[in-house]
Amino acid sequence: MNKAKYLTLTLASIILTGSLAAGGADNTSGTIAANEYTGEAATDIAAAAGAGTEKQPQTGPQPKVELTFWTLGGTNYEDLAGAYTKEHPDVTIKVLKADDGNALHQKLSAAFAAGTGVPDIYQLEAGLVDQYLAEQDQFYNLNELGAGDIEADYLKWTWRQASSADGSFQLGLPADIGPTVVFYRKDLAEAAGLPGDPEGFSAAIDTWTKFAAAAKAVKEKTGKSFSGLADLTYNALRDQSVDEIYYSRADGSFFGDTNPYVQRAYDYTAKGIQEGWISYADIRSPEWEQGLRSGEFAAVAGPAWLAGTLKQSVPASVGEWRIAQLAEGAGNWGGSYMTLPKAGKHPEAAYAFIAWLVNKENQQESFAAQGLIPSIPSLYSDPAFAALRDDFFGGQQTGAEFGKAASRVKPVYYGPLHEETDALFKHALGNVLVKGANPAQEWRSAVKQARKLAAAGENR
């Protein structure tokens, strides 16, 4: 799923799992439309979602199989669905497209509760995977439909993320991913005496000690901040945790306060704030976007879909930005999975379609059309894929760079309460940046609230 396209419409609309849980089922802001690939006119959302209305009459021959497909964000899945139905005239696919992930998530929750209107195929936000793995009785086990035959085609970590602990249940097929890299301004790097080329810049920041040294050099020699965001700097270190971050996959218990990687991520980010080379707290803030437009910082450590944000927010800076590798390993933020809710009447046909949709050929097509980063590693060395260049990034072969980052990601468990817990630590860092608060005191406050949140979750 291409988060960048819809996130850049308004940075304030970036979706967090915590906000998803807070919204009501009727929160349907954003663009949602449904299309039926049979030559018919587009259907109304109420008909596509089965919202208690009578099914609209169809003209012409009735299809043997009719599938409903709910998609999220900027994708080319409508076009691919059309191509599939041309090759499979016995299949009709109605695509419900949502730019607002909150609305789509709430609509699915409402459909589950009502027992009607559930789609055959649901594009699941990667950040919600653990939540839905806890509700796997609502979904088909893709292993029983043949997923095991194609597992080896995909990155191990992204496949594992949608699997049960023992691997017996597969919730979804990996559609796209969001590996983390460093987006940086070539001119500001060179002004600070750092290499401007991606390979040289990557080498100059390949440890977190060297990253901080580069940050100080940029600040001292250009007057600009180095890292534009506290939350994404924290993410970059946090996601290098071994196996788990805040919660145990085995029993769901909270241990974030004793995870040395979480402590390191917090302390490192707080120090960067105090030393003045981290400039903004939150990617959702309009201040950050203004800082981006006015060139107030040299780099952003963030997911691949952030490339779209840069292109839309600072179109005049074509050729100034480059992409480098993150220090000591990459993480992942974003991506999606193709899932099959159990209410669907045609699981075999639905599985055949999604297996085709996210195959190697179509993932390359999705990258070329919408910038969706493939989850199939063999694509990264494919000459046609690796040769794709992006003028915004100075003609850099961005697909190859994102692929390199994806290959460095290690699987890590988040847990159903990850977003709410994560927000507590980021709020603490925001207080350090904005209010000049004491980092140690803010850490203790965040830990106290996180423990309370975890205890409440255990009692649900």
Secondary structure, 3 states (H helix, E strand, C coil): CEHHHHHCCCHHHCCCHHHHHHCCCCCCCCCEEEEECCCCCCCCHHHHHCCCCCCCCCCCCCCCEEEEEEEECECCHHHHHHHHHHHCCCEEEEEEEECCHHHHHHHHHHHHHHCCCCCCEEEEEHHHHHHHHCCHHHECCHHHHCHHHCHHHCCHHHHHHCECCCCCCECEEEEEEEEEEEEEEHHHHHHCCCCCCHHHHHHHCCCHHHHHHHHHHHHHHHCCEEEEEHHHHHHHHHCCCCEECCECCCCCCECHHHCHHHHHHHHHHHHHHHHCCEEECCCCCHHHHHHHHCCCEEEEEEECCHHHHHHHHCHHHCCCEEEECCCCCCCEEEEEEEECECCCCCHHHHHHHHHHHCCHHHHHHHHHHHCCECCCHHHCCCHHHHCCCEHHHCCECHHHHHHHHHCCCCCEECCCCHHHHHHHHHHHHHHHHHHCCCHHHHHHHHHHHHHHHHHHHHCC
